[in-house]
Amino acid sequence: MTRGFKRASADVRLEGTVIAAHGRHYLVTPEDAGPMLQCFPRGKRSEVAVGDRVIYERSSADQGVIVEIGERHNLLYRSDQFKSKLFAANLDQLLIVLATEPHFSEDLLGRALIAAEAHGLESLIVLNKIDVEAALPLARERLAPYRELGCTVIELSAKMAPGDVHPQLDARLKDRSTILLGQSGMGKSTLVNLLVPDADAATREISSALNSGRHTTTFTRLYELPGGGSLIDSPGFQEFGLHHLTEGQLERAFADFRPHLGHCRFYNCHHLHEPGCAVLEAVEAGKIRPERHAFYAQLVHKASQIVR
């Protein structure tokens, strides 16, 4: 029995892992490595995420009902001011694919890194398309502050130098569960096809099983990696948000804030304009970049606008 489950009856209940999700449709691979099944949650409310270990009951040869979710060690959300939606669980690290061109969004990068910190994930930045030499200096300059924060940045060209991908990434992905994020045009699909053999065929199979034969690519899916570990590919990076985090979780997710937390004059300091704020003093002293504090203030403001 897999740890994290309170109960299971082996004769009617089986264990598996959720490898894809689209709406209320989930694909589960059985623990015994049998054929995947399309499963549905019990009841109207769906609380299942890709990467979840679940207990399910078969309802037919290729379908089942999810009756229990195993204990998670973390859970990531997509969120906006209207709602939060879980989409990936039980992760070890977050891999963000950027490119020299088109211009990548620092807002989206910053939000992804904060999410990684908040949920105990290591973060890995891949700067792709380094063969575009004219755009490379600016991309490196924009990423320099993140290197200073301790982020690992790997430079490669997945399309022009595919042979460099495995030597640079395989050891970092081995035996780990990694969520892969990236804006459109960054080369994420090229990277997936290099890391996962027959990824396109697997995606088509998952798409067909999830949506009764109608082709769709707008779903989160988990691929097993040949060298061990798994890669969760999720579309819609622009939807990735932080509104589900409390203000306390948010401030602790800023690694450069943490040495100064607990030293403010007021115990409930918001680090925005309060007198005696240790974080604001660190900004004035050059220990925290003003851009980082402005980003924090922006996130706090957005969180206050959420419709609950």
PyMOL commands that set and color helices and strands:
alter all, ss='L'
color gray80, all
select helices_A, chain A and resi 106-118+133-148+162-173+188-195+199-210+237-239+247-253+258-260+278-284+290-304
alter helices_A, ss='H'
color red, helices_A
select strands_A, chain A and resi 14-22+25-30+37-41+53-58+63-69+75-79+84-89+93-99+122-128+152-155+177-182+220-224+230-233
alter strands_A, ss='S'
color yellow, strands_A
deselect
rebuild
show_as cartoon
